[in-house]
Amino acid sequence: MKNLLILLFTFLVFVSCSTNDDTPGPEKLIGTWLLIEQYSDPGDGSGDFTSVNSQKTIEFLNDGAIASNGSLCSMNIVSDVETLGNYDTSENSISPSNCSSSNYVLSYSINGSNLIVNYPCIEACSQKFKKI
């Protein structure tokens, strides 16, 4: 019985100390991310991520600010215009400050070592970034 209690206690300690690797907290986001793939769905669920050749980056700063060398107001791969804004880890959201709509919000998630940014499209559309 004593061995069973020790085993149960050990199990509970390991379970309570584990972390969810996909939790996009600020410590995981801080830094610069490079666009590597783009996802577009034609409306029938057959969409898939495809590789892109882009220099577009998003930088997450400690103070909740973001800076990108490409537009976050539309899903393009060009790195020709600066976009500034804020991010909120409690909402998993990015709010670019220079889009035509003042309430334009993107959602994001971390999938493994990749950042997925979801745009507000009629059909699913996302961009995948890797940390550099």
One Martini backbone bead per residue (centre of mass of N, CA, C, O) as a GRO file, in nm:
protein
  132
    1MET     BB    1   0.058   0.064  -0.020
    2LYS     BB    2   0.298   0.255   0.002
    3ASN     BB    3   0.391   0.224  -0.295
    4LEU     BB    4   0.129   0.332  -0.419
    5LEU     BB    5   0.147   0.618  -0.295
    6ILE     BB    6   0.417   0.695  -0.418
    7LEU     BB    7   0.332   0.659  -0.710
    8LEU     BB    8   0.098   0.860  -0.707
    9PHE     BB    9   0.261   1.107  -0.617
   10THR     BB   10   0.460   1.109  -0.854
   11PHE     BB   11   0.251   1.142  -1.075
   12LEU     BB   12   0.129   1.413  -0.974
   13VAL     BB   13   0.387   1.577  -0.999
   14PHE     BB   14   0.429   1.542  -1.306
   15VAL     BB   15   0.153   1.651  -1.399
   16SER     BB   16   0.168   1.936  -1.252
   17CYS     BB   17   0.456   2.015  -1.413
   18SER     BB   18   0.342   2.030  -1.672
   19THR     BB   19   0.344   2.161  -2.006
   20ASN     BB   20   0.212   2.356  -2.262
   21ASP     BB   21   0.369   2.398  -2.570
   22ASP     BB   22   0.111   2.569  -2.712
   23THR     BB   23   0.144   2.811  -2.534
   24PRO     BB   24   0.118   3.162  -2.625
   25GLY     BB   25   0.324   3.310  -2.463
   26PRO     BB   26   0.543   3.565  -2.443
   27GLU     BB   27   0.806   3.389  -2.427
   28LYS     BB   28   0.743   3.250  -2.714
   29LEU     BB   29   0.702   3.518  -2.897
   30ILE     BB   30   0.952   3.655  -2.853
   31GLY     BB   31   1.049   3.794  -3.155
   32THR     BB   32   1.136   3.668  -3.476
   33TRP     BB   33   0.930   3.605  -3.770
   34LEU     BB   34   0.913   3.392  -4.060
   35LEU     BB   35   0.781   3.350  -4.359
   36ILE     BB   36   0.693   3.009  -4.512
   37GLU     BB   37   0.367   2.991  -4.528
   38GLN     BB   38   0.048   2.931  -4.705
   39TYR     BB   39  -0.316   2.950  -4.658
   40SER     BB   40  -0.573   2.825  -4.885
   41ASP     BB   41  -0.927   2.808  -4.938
   42PRO     BB   42  -1.174   2.738  -5.192
   43GLY     BB   43  -1.435   2.596  -5.007
   44ASP     BB   44  -1.375   2.254  -4.976
   45GLY     BB   45  -1.117   2.176  -4.777
   46SER     BB   46  -0.838   2.153  -4.978
   47GLY     BB   47  -0.645   2.308  -4.836
   48ASP     BB   48  -0.293   2.419  -4.810
   49PHE     BB   49   0.019   2.445  -4.734
   50THR     BB   50   0.257   2.671  -4.887
   51SER     BB   51   0.538   2.767  -5.003
   52VAL     BB   52   0.740   3.064  -4.950
   53ASN     BB   53   0.914   3.353  -5.084
   54SER     BB   54   1.012   3.543  -4.799
   55GLN     BB   55   1.077   3.852  -4.583
   56LYS     BB   56   0.854   3.833  -4.392
   57THR     BB   57   0.794   3.984  -4.068
   58ILE     BB   58   0.754   3.930  -3.708
   59GLU     BB   59   0.767   4.132  -3.412
   60PHE     BB   60   0.786   4.055  -3.068
   61LEU     BB   61   0.745   4.245  -2.789
   62ASN     BB   62   0.750   4.291  -2.446
   63ASP     BB   63   0.511   4.537  -2.457
   64GLY     BB   64   0.290   4.426  -2.690
   65ALA     BB   65   0.435   4.474  -2.951
   66ILE     BB   66   0.439   4.512  -3.310
   67ALA     BB   67   0.648   4.429  -3.607
   68SER     BB   68   0.637   4.476  -3.963
   69ASN     BB   69   0.760   4.445  -4.311
   70GLY     BB   70   0.455   4.384  -4.356
   71SER     BB   71   0.140   4.337  -4.422
   72LEU     BB   72  -0.153   4.278  -4.191
   73CYS     BB   73  -0.415   4.366  -4.374
   74SER     BB   74  -0.304   4.138  -4.561
   75MET     BB   75  -0.241   3.836  -4.749
   76ASN     BB   76   0.091   3.876  -4.792
   77ILE     BB   77   0.456   3.844  -4.891
   78VAL     BB   78   0.538   4.128  -4.872
   79SER     BB   79   0.830   4.357  -4.778
   80ASP     BB   80   0.715   4.704  -4.809
   81VAL     BB   81   0.559   4.747  -4.523
   82GLU     BB   82   0.489   4.889  -4.230
   83THR     BB   83   0.371   4.722  -3.928
   84LEU     BB   84   0.183   4.810  -3.653
   85GLY     BB   85   0.115   4.704  -3.301
   86ASN     BB   86  -0.068   4.454  -3.117
   87TYR     BB   87  -0.073   4.210  -2.849
   88ASP     BB   88  -0.273   3.926  -2.703
   89THR     BB   89  -0.240   3.647  -2.498
   90SER     BB   90  -0.540   3.613  -2.389
   91GLU     BB   91  -0.659   3.628  -2.710
   92ASN     BB   92  -0.478   3.565  -2.952
   93SER     BB   93  -0.396   3.866  -3.067
   94ILE     BB   94  -0.384   4.098  -3.350
   95SER     BB   95  -0.342   4.469  -3.381
   96PRO     BB   96  -0.333   4.657  -3.629
   97SER     BB   97  -0.288   5.020  -3.681
   98ASN     BB   98  -0.289   5.054  -4.034
   99CYS     BB   99  -0.577   4.991  -4.108
  100SER     BB  100  -0.883   5.069  -4.241
  101SER     BB  101  -0.973   4.908  -3.996
  102SER     BB  102  -0.987   4.956  -3.648
  103ASN     BB  103  -1.101   4.632  -3.597
  104TYR     BB  104  -0.856   4.471  -3.691
  105VAL     BB  105  -0.820   4.111  -3.639
  106LEU     BB  106  -0.593   3.867  -3.540
  107SER     BB  107  -0.513   3.535  -3.513
  108TYR     BB  108  -0.328   3.300  -3.297
  109SER     BB  109  -0.082   3.028  -3.302
  110ILE     BB  110   0.090   2.744  -3.170
  111ASN     BB  111   0.265   2.494  -3.377
  112GLY     BB  112   0.499   2.403  -3.219
  113SER     BB  113   0.742   2.608  -3.396
  114ASN     BB  114   0.485   2.760  -3.504
  115LEU     BB  115   0.328   3.041  -3.644
  116ILE     BB  116  -0.021   3.115  -3.663
  117VAL     BB  117  -0.191   3.332  -3.891
  118ASN     BB  118  -0.523   3.460  -3.890
  119TYR     BB  119  -0.745   3.562  -4.123
  120PRO     BB  120  -1.037   3.748  -4.227
  121CYS     BB  121  -1.197   3.513  -4.399
  122ILE     BB  122  -1.426   3.331  -4.556
  123GLU     BB  123  -1.200   3.153  -4.598
  124ALA     BB  124  -0.942   2.991  -4.518
  125CYS     BB  125  -0.653   3.187  -4.382
  126SER     BB  126  -0.289   3.159  -4.362
  127GLN     BB  127   0.018   3.201  -4.174
  128LYS     BB  128   0.355   3.075  -4.158
  129PHE     BB  129   0.598   3.083  -3.893
  130LYS     BB  130   0.943   3.123  -3.806
  131LYS     BB  131   1.191   3.135  -3.593
  132ILE     BB  132   1.502   3.361  -3.597
   0.00000   0.00000   0.00000
